[in-house]
Amino acid sequence: LMHKLMLKYSYIIAFFIGVGCLERSDGIRSSYSTSRQYKNVFGLKSKFLLKQSDSEENEIAETIEKTSKGTQESEVRASLRSSVEIISNRSRYSSPDFFPDFDAANNDFLESLKSKRSYLSILIERFAQSIDDYQLSTNTKNAAQTIPSSNYVDEKCEKIVVLGSGWGSHSFMKTIDAQRFDVKVISPRSYFTFTPMLAASAVGTVDFRSICEPIRNVNPLVDYIEAAATSIDLENRQVQCQSVKCEGTSCEITDFPVPYDYLVVAVGATTNTFGIKGVVENCLFLKQVEDAANLRKAIANCFERANVPNLSEQEIRDTLSFVIVGAGPTGVEFTSELRDWIEVEGRRYYGKLLKYVKITLVEAGSTVLAVFDELLQKEALKKLTERSTQLVSDGYIKGEVTQVLLRSGVKLVGDKFIEFTSGERLNYGFCVWAAGNGPLPFVLDTIEKIEYQKAAQSKARGRIVTDSWLRILGWQDPTDGRGGVFGIGDCTVLEDSPLPATAQVASQQGAYLGRMFSKGFDMKVPIPIPPYRTAPQPDTAADTASLPSATSPEDGQQYFFSDKFKLGQLGVAGSNKASAPSVDAASLPNSNPLNNSTSLVDTPELEYGKPFQFLNLGVLAYIGASEALAQISIGDINTIKGSGNVGFFLWRGIYWFKQVSWRNRVSVGLDWIKTKLFGRDLGSLY
């Protein structure tokens, strides 16, 4: 049957898996400005935007050559680096005069810069970016194996601090060039979790460890600190952190600051309780691995408690009544997984109790799975409430055990009951709250420190507002008048185009931001500008090992595939030329060999970093009995819709492929095989 299905729907499978392969990439088209490269006798390579004749350029090169002779190598290198800093002085780009197109009266180019690109062009760009990621990953692994850990990062490298270890942070770590920056990840959780499969892990279909990856495995050159960020000191560029280590009944609490040059806030979100009394105290959640472990214990405890002698029939019914609040993907998938568990493991071990089991899915809205097409919503509702099962024909139950209550608001959650706004009450053995996302206290504290953020909360609703380049709006460092604080994932919202709080969005944002840093874009200026890449050569042969191989291409060749073939780059050329401030030779240091040259910058063609653009690849949801829904998008059009066994094949295939490492893929695959052969794990010792 599987072979026939694969043949029949091979074009759908091939298309979606192909798109899935490219999902981690978020490349943007570019056309680099004309530039010149110089290489001095010591191998210092620099890229300048010049506007001189060939004779003038040759004269500059000759000046460098002549001045180098008879001069200490260190002095020449220092003076040349000083020249590079002045020539490519990024602070001058902060001047509004350098962006004549971006005033309030004439923002046509800015609007065109933010305009959406076609689906096909983005797919091509992502293909190029995926090759870039592979190149960077290979260089990173080689560096980690050959360079002593003490020499990973130069002390002068800019510091990037990342808060969180979820989807956005994980993708950022995958795409950041940690040889260029001193990158630190701060999170109380030392592992990444593949959250779409938490529902399956809660009933034992897969093991918790199979869907987790240690943070230290993601990028060996990134430092990890196990602590929780408590607040941001924006003025002093520090993150206040707290580390809590407990052994037995005693805990050691340590508070410490971590300085940064760039800060990436990717702390995610918590479950939204909507202020309903009793939710926090009495409900279970499904956001972290610990939540899934608690749910697995709760399932086992309810059935064992119901199996205790001398309980009344009503007590057994109340104990085996399971309530799930929220009919989004998380709520529907856990309901479906629990339904499967009852039909297989429940039949095997608790057959006499199945007639008392009731699963209730509660939704305040008018439909389930609101992110799906209407036809698929109806299909999901039908499968949840009208699914045929052998339990009925074999006499274990009289009818379907699952009911869906739509347009049912929750007023109160007690320790053993849930009360609806209609006044009705429903007793439960356990209640799972999966009703949406809410802000973390850390995010609310950050919002309170920025006036712009506080004023934007009528629309942001507890999230941090970012611009199109994922920079937190409303904050400028008083020392240089520039930003440097970024936000990605569920804790943020784009000012121009709000996006859903999904793993897909967070992953693409993290990958985009990591690539912008890796390719040298200045992210602190109003519109990010591309790099004037410099690759200083080692002063001595002993320094060769510490030189990042990825940033020292021979003969000035750019090392990224996208740069070499002008495909999928991160910048776009401006539509006009603007007058850039010239560098006066007199302002250069006296020891600088370029002092006798003419102005090095004169009306270059501008180039700007493209803003982030989300590519919606569709949504998947498991609906039980080896069936799933698959809604695959091409741009904004839901082109391919699948359900039933075909949807299940796509659901499993994509989720298996999207595991973040081969260790996870092998582990998940083996878990599925073990479940099929031996059943789900009933153990609750987690």
N, C-alpha and C positions, 0 to 999 in steps of 0.2 A: 504493500500500500504506500509506504514511504517513497519507494522508488518511483511509482507512478505519479505521486504528487510532485516529486522533484522534477520529473520530466514535464509534466503538464504546466507547472508554474515556474519553470526555470528562469524565464525572462524577468519575472517579478523578483525572484530570489536574487538573481545576479545583480539586478539594478539596485536593490535596497542594500545588499551587502557591500556593493561598490561604493554607494554613498556613505555607508557606515565606516568604511575604511578611511574616508576623507574627513570624517566629522571632526577630528581633533585639530584639523588645520583651519586657519582663519585668515588666509592670505588676502592681500589687497593689491590691485593693479598699480603699476608704477612706471614712470619714465624718468630716469635719472638725468639731472642737468649735466651739461658738458663740464668736465673738470680736467685738471692737469695733475700729474703726479711727479714728485721729485724724490730722488733717493741720494742721500749724501754718501760720503766715502765710508761712513760707519754703518750704513744700511738703514738709516732712519727714513721711513716712508711716510709721506703726508699727502693728503688730497686737499687742494685749494680750489676755490672758485675764483678763477682769474679772468681778467678781461684785458690782456696785453697782446701785443703782436708777438710773433715767434721770436723775433730778435730780442725783445725785452725779456721774454721768458728764458732764452738762452743766456742772456746776460746775468739773470738772477742765479741760474744754475752754475754759471762760471764763478760768480761771486762766492757761492757756497763752497765750491771746490777749492778756490784759492784761499779763502779764509780758513778752511779746515787745515790746510798745511801749516805746520809749525804751531798749531794750537792744541792744547790739551783736549783729548777726546771728550772728557766729561764736561768741559766748558762749552764745547761746540754742541754737544747733545742737549745741554741745559738751555742754551740760547735758542736752539731750534725749537725745542719744546715750548719755550716762552713765546716764540713767534707763532707757533701753531695756536697757542691759547689766545693770542691777541687777534690773529686773523680770523679764527672761528669762534670768537668771543660770543658765546650763546646769549649772554645777558642783553646784547644789543637787539636781539630779536624780540625782547619784551616791549620794545618801543612801539606804540601804535603807529608811528610813521612808517614802520616797516611793513605794515599790513594795510595799505590804502584801500583794499577791497572790503575790509571788514568793519567799516564804520556803519552807524545805524542807517545812513542814507543809501548806502550802496553795498548790499550784502549778497549780491547775485552769485558771486563766486563761492562764497561760503555755503550758500544753499545748494549749489551744484556739487560742492565737495561732499555734502551730506546726503546727496541723492542716492537712492538705492541702485545697486548694480544688478545686472541680469543674473539669473540663476546659472546659466551655462558658464558665464565668465567667472563666477565665483567657484564653480566646480573645478574649472581649469586652474584657477589660482590656488585652490586648496591642494590640488595634486602637486603643484610645485612646492607649496609650503610643507607638505608632508615629507618631501624629499629633504628639504632644509632641516626639518626636525630630526630626521634619521641621521643626517650628517652631524648635527650638533650633539645628538645622543652618543654617537660613536666617538666623537672627539672627547666628550665628557668622560665616558667610560675609560678611554685610553689614558686620559690625564689622571684619573683617580687611581689607576694601576701603576703609573710610572712616576708620578710626582709625589714627594712626601707630603703628608697632610698639612704640615706646617707651612708649606709653600703654595698651597692651593690658590690663595688670594693675596695680592699685594696689599700692604697696609694702607696704601693711598687709594685703593679702590673705593668707590662709593658704596654705601651700605644700604641694602634693601631689606626691610623687615616685612614679613608676610604673617598676618594673623589668621590662623585657622588651618585646618587640614582636610577640608572637604573638596568638592569638585573643582571650584575655582582655583584654590591653592594648588591642588594636584596638577592641574593643567599648566599653571604658571611655572611650577618647578620643572615640568617636562620640557618647557620651551625656553627657559631662561638660560643664558650663557653664564654659568656660575664662575667662569674663569675671568670674566670682565668685572663682576660685581661680588661683593661680600654679602651673600644672601643668608638670612636667618629666618626660619619658620618657627613661630611660637604658637603652641596649642596644647591644651591639657590632654588631648587625645593623640597618641603617638602612631596612629595608623589611619589610612584612608579606607572608607567603606563604600562598597558598591550598593548604594541605597535602594535602587529599584528591586533588589532581591531580598530585602529585609523581611518582607512578608513570607517568602518561601523559607527563610531561615527560622522564622518564628514557629513553624510547624514541623521543622526537621527535614524538609525536602533537601536543603543544602546545609552545610555546616557554616557556622559564623566565620571561622577562620578562612574558609574558601573564598569569601567575598571581601576580605580585608588585605591590605598591603601595608607593611611598615613604612612610615614616612621616610626613614633613612634609606630605603631601597629605591625611592623615586629618582633622586639625583644625589649621587655620592659626594658631590662637591658642595651641597647645601647643608648648612648646620641646622640642627633641630634643638629647640629648648622646650622641655616639657613644663609648661606653665600656662596660666591663664592671664590674658591681658585685662587689666582692671580699668585703665584709663589712658588717654593720650594727652601728653603735654605738647600741644602744637607749637607753642612759642619756642620751646627749647628742643624740639625735635626728639622727643623721647617717648617711649611706651612704658608705662608703669605695669609691672607684672608681679604675679604671685604664684609661688610654687608651693604645693601642699604634698608632703610625703608622709604617709601613715603606715605604721607598723603596729599591729595589735590595736590597743586602745589609745596609743599616743600618736600625735601628729606633729610634724615639724613644718612650720609656715615661714617662708622666706619671701620678702618683698625686695624687688630690685628694678632699676630702670634699664632699658635697652635703647641706645641712641640709633638714629636712622638718618639717612639722606632722602630715601624714598620709603613710603609706607603703603602697603597694600592691605586693605581691610577686607577680609574674606571669611568672616566669622559665621556666616549663615544666619539662620533664624530658628526660633523655637516654635512650638505648637501654639496656635492662637486659641485661647480659651474664651475670648469675647467677654471676659469679666463674669462669666457664669459661675455662680457659687458651687463649690464642691468638685469642680473639674480637676484641679491640681491635686487635691487630697485623695480623690477616690478613683480616678481614671488611670488606665494604662495608655502609653503612647507608642509610637512606632517611628522614631527619628534616628535612633542610634542602635548599635549592637546590643547595648545593655537593655534597651527597651524590648528588643526581640527575644532576648534571653528571659526577661521577666514574663513575657507573654507565653513562652514555652512552658515555664513553670506553672503559670496560671491555668493553662489548659489541663495539664496533668493533675494539678491540685483539685480542680473542679470535679473531674471525673472520679478521682479517688475519694473526695469528700462525699459525692453522691452515692458512692458504693458502700458507705458506712451503714451498718444495720440500724434498724429502728427509726429511720427517717420517714416522715410522712411523704405521700406522693407529691403534695404541693411543695414541700421543701426540696425534693429532688428536682422538680420542674424549675424552681427558682435558681437552684445551683447550676443547672445545665442550660440556663438562658443566657445567651451571649449577645451583647449589644455593641454595635460598631457605629459610631457617630461620624458622618462625613462620607459621601458617596463619590469622592474623587478617585483617582487611580489607586492611592494607598488603601482607602477603605474598601473599595471593590475587590482589589487583589487579595487583601487579607481575608475578606469574607469568602472568597472563592477557594483560597488555600485551606481555610478552616473547614469548609464544606467537603473538600477532597479528603482531608484528614479523617473526618467523621465517617465518610463512606468507605474508607479502606481500613485505617487503623482502629477507628471506633467499632466497626463491624467485627474486627478480629479480636479485640480485647474487651470491649464494653457493649456487646450486642444487646444485653438485656436492658441497658440504659438508653438506647438510642430513641425509644419512643417518647422520651421526656425532653429530648434536645430541641432547642429553638434558637435560631440565629436571626437577629433583627438588625437590618441596615437602616439607619436613620439619616435623612437628608432634609435640610431646611428649604432647599430649592425644589424645582418642579421636575428635575430629571437627574439621572445618574451620569457620571462621566461627562460633565459639561464641555470638556475640551474636544470631544469627538463629534463627528457628524451625527445628525439626527437619526439616520437609519441605524448606525452602529449603537447609538444610545438605546434604541428600542430593542436591538438584538441582545445587548447586555442585560437589560431589564428582564427580558424573556428567559434568558439562560439562568438568571439568578433565582427566578421564582417559579418557572415552569419546567425545569429540567427533569427529564425522565431518569429514574434511577432504579437499580435492581433491588435496592433496600425495600421498596414498596412491594414489588412482586414476591420477594422472599419473606415478607411479613414482619420485617424489623420496624417499619414505620408505616403510618396510614397515608401520609401525604408529604409534600415538600416541607422541609424543615426551615427553609429560608423565607423571610418576608421582608419587603422593602417599604418603609414608611416615608413617602414624599411629603413635602410642605409641612414638616413636623419640626417646629423649633423646640429647643431644649431650654427649660426654665431653671432647673435645679438638678444636681446630681448628688444623691445621698450615698451612704456607704453600701446599701443593698438595693437601691432603686433609682430610677431616673424619672423625673417629672417633666412633662411637656407643657408648652405654653397653653395648650387646650385644657390643661388640668388633669389629664390622664396620667397614670403612673404605670411603670413597667419594672418589675423586679428583675435582677440580673445576678449571674455568678461573677462575671467581670464585664467591665465596660471599656472599650478602646476608643480613644478620642483622636480622630484623624480629620479634623475640621478646618485645616488651613494653617498658614504661617503667621507668626507674631514676632515682634522685635525682641532682641536680647537686651538686658539692662545696659550692657556695654555700648550698644548702638544708640540707645536713647541718651546716654550720657554724652556721647560724641555729638549728637544732634544739638544738645543744649549748649554746647560750646561754640556753635557757629550760628550767627544770626540768620543768615540766608537759609540754613537748613530748618531752623525753627519756623520761619515764615512759610516754608514750602510744605509743611506737614499736612495741610488740608488735602493735598493730592498724594503726597508721599506715604502717609499713613504708617509712620514708624520706620520708614526706610530712609537711607541716605541717598540724596539726589546727586547724580553724577552727570557730567557732560558727555558728549559723543565720543570722547577719548578716554572715558572711564575715570576721569579725575573728579574728586569730590569738590562740589561747587561751594563758593563762599569763603574759601580760606586762601590767604596769601601770606607767605612767610614774611615777617617784618624785616628780616635781615636782607633779603634780596627781592622782595615783592613778588615772589613766584610761589607756585604750589608745590606739589610733590607728594600729595596724599591721594591715593586711589581707592576705589571701591568696586568689588566684583561680587557676583552671586546673589543669593536670596536677600541679603541685608541691604541691597541697593536698588535703585530704580533710575533708569535713564530719563533725563529731563525731556527730551524730544519725542522719544518713542518707548513708552513703558513696555516691558517684556514680562512674560510669565516667570514665576519663580520655580524653575525646573533645573535639573542637573544638566540638561543640554545647553541652556543659556549660560550657566555658570562655567561650564567647561570651555565653551567657545570664548567667553570673556577672558578667562585666565590664559588661554593659549594666545589670544591676540595681544594681551598686555606683555606677556613674556617675550614674544617675538619683537615687539616694538623696542623693548629694552635691549634685547640681544643684538639687534641690528643698529644700535647706537642712536636711535631717535631721541632728541631732546624733548622730554615729556613735560618740562616745566614751563615752556613758553606758551603763549596763547594758542597757536596752532603748531603742533609738533613738527619739527623740521628734521630732515634726514641727516645722517652723520657725515662729518668730515673724518673718515676713519684714519686713525694713525696706528701703525704697528711697530712700536719701538723694538729694535733688535737688541739682543743681549750684549752687554758690555764685555763679557768674557764668556769663554766656552762653558764655564761652570754654570752660567745662568741659563743655558739653553734649555735645560730640563724644566725650568719654571716658566718658560715662555708659552703662553697659550697657543697651541698649534693652529687652532681655528682662526686666529686673528693675525697670522703672519703668512699670508699666501705669497708664493714666489712671484717676483716681477709685478707686484701690485695687483694680481688677479683677485677679484672678490671671491670669497670662499663659499658663499651660498649659491645653490643651484638656481634659485629664483633671480638672483642678481646677475649671474653669468648669462642666463638666457632671457633676461628681461621679462620674466613670467611670474606673476603672482607676487610682485613686490609690495612693500608696505607704504610706498609714497606715490603721489600723483603730481605731475608738473602743473605749475600755475598757468593761468590763461594770459598772464601779462608779465611785464618786467617792472620791478620796483626799484627805486633808488636805495641802495644800501649804504650806510655810512662808510666812508673810506677810512683806511687806516693810515694815519700820518706817519711817515718814516721817523719823524723826530720823536714820536711817542714810544718808539721801540727802545728796548734797552741798548745802552751804548755798546755792549759786547756782542750785540746781535749782528750776525753777518749779513742780514737782509736790510740793514739800515740804509744802504745806498740805493736800494731799489725804489721803484715807483709804487704808487698805491696798489695794494694787492687785491682790493675788493672794489668792484665798480659795476653797478647795475647787473647783478647776476640774474639768471632766470630762477624764479622762486620754485620751490618744491615743498609740498606739505604732506604730512602723514594722513592717510585716509582714516576716517573715524571707524569705530567698530560697527559692523553690520551682522546681525544675527541671521543665520540660515536655518529656517525651520525644516527639519527633516521628517517630521511626523511624530506620532505618539503610538505607544503600545500599551496594552493592558491585558492581563490574564483574567479570564472569567470562569475558570474551573473546568473539570472533566477533560483536561488536555485540549482546551479550546481557548483562543485569545482573539483580541481585536487588534488590527494593524491598520493605521491610517497614515499613509506615506504621502508626503507633500513634495511638490516641485514648485519652489517659490511659494506663493500664497495660494496655490491651487492644490486641493486634496485629490491627487490624481489616482492613487491606487488605494483601494479599501479591501481589506480581507478580514474574514472571521472564520470561526470554526477551526478545523485541523490545519488549514493553510496558515491562518493567523497564528496558531500555536507554533508552527514550524518557524515562522518568521520571528516570533517573540523569543523563542529559545535560541535561534541562530544568531540573532542580533545581540542579545544579552550575553551569550557565550563569547562572541567575537569582541564585544566592547569591554570585556574584563581587561584590567589594566596591565596584566602581565601573563606570561605563559604559565607561571605557577598557579595563578588563579584559574586560568582556563582549564588546565588539567584537573585541578581540585574540584571545580564545579562539575566538569564532565563525569568524573568518578562518583561524585555525590549523586548525580542523576541516575547513574547505573546502579549504585547501591540501593537507592530508593526503589527502583523498579524491581530489583531482585529480592531485596530483603525487607522492604517497607521503610517508613520514616522512623527516625530516631525518637524514642519516647523519653529519653533521659532528660532530667531537669537539673542536673548538677553542673550549672554554668554560672 
